Amino acid sequence: DAKTTQPPSMDCAEGRAANLPCNHSTISGNEYVYWYRQIHSQGPQYIIHGLKNNETNEMASLIITEDRKSSTLILPHATLRDTAVYYCIASNSGGSNYKLTFGKGTLLTVNP
Amino acid sequence: DAGVIQSPRHEVTEMGQEVTLRCKPISGHNSLFWYRQTMMRGLELLIYFNNNVPIDDSGMPEDRFSAKMPNASFSTLKIQPSEPRDSAVYFCASSLNPGVYQPQHFGDGTRLSIL
């Protein structure tokens, strides 16, 4: 898996967009970018993943730069319940892929 | 829909005792993962099963740890004998594995304390 770098912590005001950056400058062509989050005392929760194109689902948007060396997870309207550690993972994906290497992630604190 | 169910949620036991953690994956999922999370080492994959068969156990710390999956709806992680350094939160996760990436769904974990 390619190494990812995330800021250790970020703050966001409730109702505003939260933009979480991730650097993965050594990502290879067949590695996807995955985002999970972990709310206190719970197991990690899948958010979104992508390869090249920007992706959007009901939880978030993922913006991947054209050179794929970095990405941004966007929570459009952050709520207090979005306070969590957010993990960015770059990993190969395929029929037998399973390994997710979780780093230290970014602690996002949403403030009222 | 029921998610991944782990039991017990908390376990406190004395060093040297046998510990058994249990996991019920999401119905229909054919991949199962055991992870361990500590402050020092973060979240680590211990073992991965596909269709009830262990595929990769390279993350299992040592012979004191063993994992089984006797059927598609149940898995156990056993530590015998337990040591204080085994104290951690142990997570079970499951996913579909149809050839295209599927997200892993995690349980709420078992918080294990070895005294």
Interface residues (C-beta under 8 A of the other chain):
Chain A: Y32 Y34 S41 Q42 G43 P44 Q45 Y46 H49 S93 G94 G95 S96 N97 Y98 K99 L100 F102 G103 K104
Chain B: V4 S31 F33 G42 L43 L45 Y48 N50 I55 D56 F91 A93 S95 N97 G99 V100 Y101 P103 Q104 H105 F106 G107 D108 G109
